[in-house]
Amino acid sequence: MVAAAVWVIPLLSMEIVSCIVFAFLILKAWRRKHGGKIEAPDHFDVGATVWCKGLALTHAADRRQQVILFAWRLIVLLWMVSVEVQVLCFLPWRASVLFYTNWNYLWQICYFGFACTGSATLLCGRQLSPRLRLVTKVFFEVSVPMSIFVSIVLWGVLMPASVKAGHPEAVFNFFSYNQHLANTACLLIEFCASRLQIHWRHLVVVYLWAGTYCVFAWVQHPFTNF
């Protein structure tokens, strides 16, 4: 544990500083060009697919696509919630509290929850509140890149190391498949099918999210040695 502490704290400190500096630079450029605000997408963008055309739900084909999107989001939400319940019940508490994987998984659950609400609201013929539209967009723009990043780290870095160390079961298990593979596939399908977009200038939120975890990891390390 002592040996780990020698490199963990400097590494986390460097990550924190890098995240904060990069986020500051993006935010500064963003404010200069856009006034520093993330604009909420149209309510139709939140609850419709890329194939939908009619804002007034006058086309049966559009409504059918939106029903399919809502059903898809609901199925993914329920499945991810069931996986998270199993994480809480069957894995050590560290897996749910300390792992960045689970932080992102909970974030993704929140996204699909907000997205389901948006789809259902649109299908009921009601307008979405600006707050719900904004929150859905922010959660979406963090979920997609972070899911891809975490999956690449696991399968590209940690998996070979675990296999080499003789512990493939640490990676090849039900929870890894769901939190580092199935969730990424679902978010990529969501990215391709929905009308929500990811703007590069909004990636400042991604860096702030990652920076928040770095701060948390740095603070909790002396208490947990993790």
N, C-alpha and C positions, 0 to 999 in steps of 0.2 A: 504493500500500500504506500509505503514511504517513497519507493522509487517512482510509483505512478504520479505522486503528488508533485515531483520535481518538474515534470513536463506538462501535466494537466493544467495547472494554474497559469503558467505563461501562455500556453496554447489558447486557453479560453479567453485570457485577457486580450490576446492579439485578435481573436475572432470578434470579441465585443467591440474593440476599437475600430476594426475594419468595417463591421456592420454599421456602426454609428456614423463613421465618416462617409461611407458610400451613400447611406440613406440621406445624410445631410446634403450631399452634393446633388443627388437626384431631386430632393425636395426643393432645394434652392432654384434649380433650373426649371422645375415644374411651376413654382410660384411665379417666376418671372414670365412664364409663357401663358399660364392658365389661371393665375390667381390663387393657386394652392388648394383648390377644391376638387374632390372626386365627384363628378356629376353622376347622379343616379340614372341608370338606363330607363328607357321607356318601359311601361308595365307590360307591353306586348313582348319585348325582348326577354323578359324574365320568364314568361310562361309559355312561349311559343317555340317552334322549331325553325330551322333554317329553310324549311320547305313551305312554311306558312306565309300567306300573303295578305289576308284580309284582317284589318284591325277590328272590325265590327263582328267578327265571328259569323259572317254571312255565308261563308263557304263551308259546306259539309266536310270537304277534304281537310280543310284547315282545322276544324274542330276535332276530327278524328286523329290527326297528328298530335294535337295538344293533349288529347285523352291518353294517347300512347306515351307521350313524354311524362305526363303526370303518373301513370302507372309504373313506368320505368323508375322514376325518382322514388316513388313510394316503396317499391320492391327493394331497391338498393338501400334505402334508409332503414327499413326493417331488418334486412340482413346485417348491415353494419352495426346496428344497435345490438343484435343478438350476439355478434362476435365480441363486441365490447363488454357485454355482460359476462361472457365466458372468460375474458381477460381478467375481469374483476374477481371472478369466482375461483378460477383455477391457477392463475399465475401469481407469483409473489407481488407484494405491493409496489415494489420498485418498477415493475413492468408498466404499471398504470400511472405512476406519479413521476418517475425520473426519466423515462425513455422519451426521446424526441419523437420516435415513431408514434407513440400513443397520443402525444400532444397533437400531432398532425391528424391522426385518425379521428380524434374527438372534434377537431376543427372541421374535418370533412363531413362528419355526421351532422354538425350544425348547418353546414352548407346545404346538404340534401334536405334537411328539415325546413330551412327557409325557402328552398327551391320548390318543395312540395306545396308549401303554403302559397307561394306565388302562382303556381300552376292551378291549384284549386280555386284561388280567388278569381283568376282570369276566366276559368271555365264557368264560374257562377255569374259571370257578367259584371263583376265589380272592378273598380280601379284599385291598383295597389298603392299603398301609402309610399311617399318618397323615402321614408326611413327603411321600409322593408326592401325597396328596390336597391337602395344604397348598400344595406347590410348584405344582401344576397350577392351583389357584385363584388364586394370586398372579400367575402368568404370564398367566392369562386376564383378570384384572381390570386389568392394565396394557395388554395387547395391544389390546383393543377400543377404548378411548377414545383411545389414542395413535395407532392406525391411522387413525381418523376425523380426528383433529386434523392429522396430517401430510398427509393427502390434501386436506383443506380448504385448508391453507396452499399446497400446490403448485398446485392447480387454481384456487383463488380469488385467490391473490396472485402467485405466481411465474410461472404460465403467462401471464397478461396482460402482465406485465412483459417476459417473454422474447419474446413475439410482437411487442410494441411495439418492442423493441430489434432486431428482425429476426433472431432466433435461435429460431424455433419448434422446431427439431430438438433443442434442449436439453431440451425437455419432452415432445414427441410422439415417443417412442421406446419400444422394447421394455421397457426397464428401468423407465421411469416407469409404463407401463401395469401392470406387475406389482407394483411396490413402492408404488404410490400409488392403485391402482384395484382390480385383481384380488384383492389380499390383503385389502383392506377389505371387498369383497363376500363373500369367504370367511369372514371373521370375523363379519360380520353374519349370515350363514347359520348359522354355528356358534352364535352368540348366540341365535338364534331356535329352533334345533333341539335344543340340548343343555339339560340341567337346571342347568347352572352359572349363577350369578347374580352381578351386580355390586352391591356394597353401597357406598353413598356414603361411609361411614366408612372404607372400605378405600382410598379414592382417595389417602390419604396416601402409599401406595406409588407411585402415579403421579407425585406431586410430587417424591418423593425420587429417582425414576428420572430425571425431567427435570432435577432439580437436579444430579444426578451428571454428566449430560452438559454442563450449563452450566459446572460446575467444570472438567471436562476441556477444553472449548472455550476457556475462559479461560486455562488453563495452557499449552495447546499453541499458542495464537495467536502468541506471540513467536517461536516456532521455525519455524512453517509459513506465517505471514502469512495464515492462513485464518480 
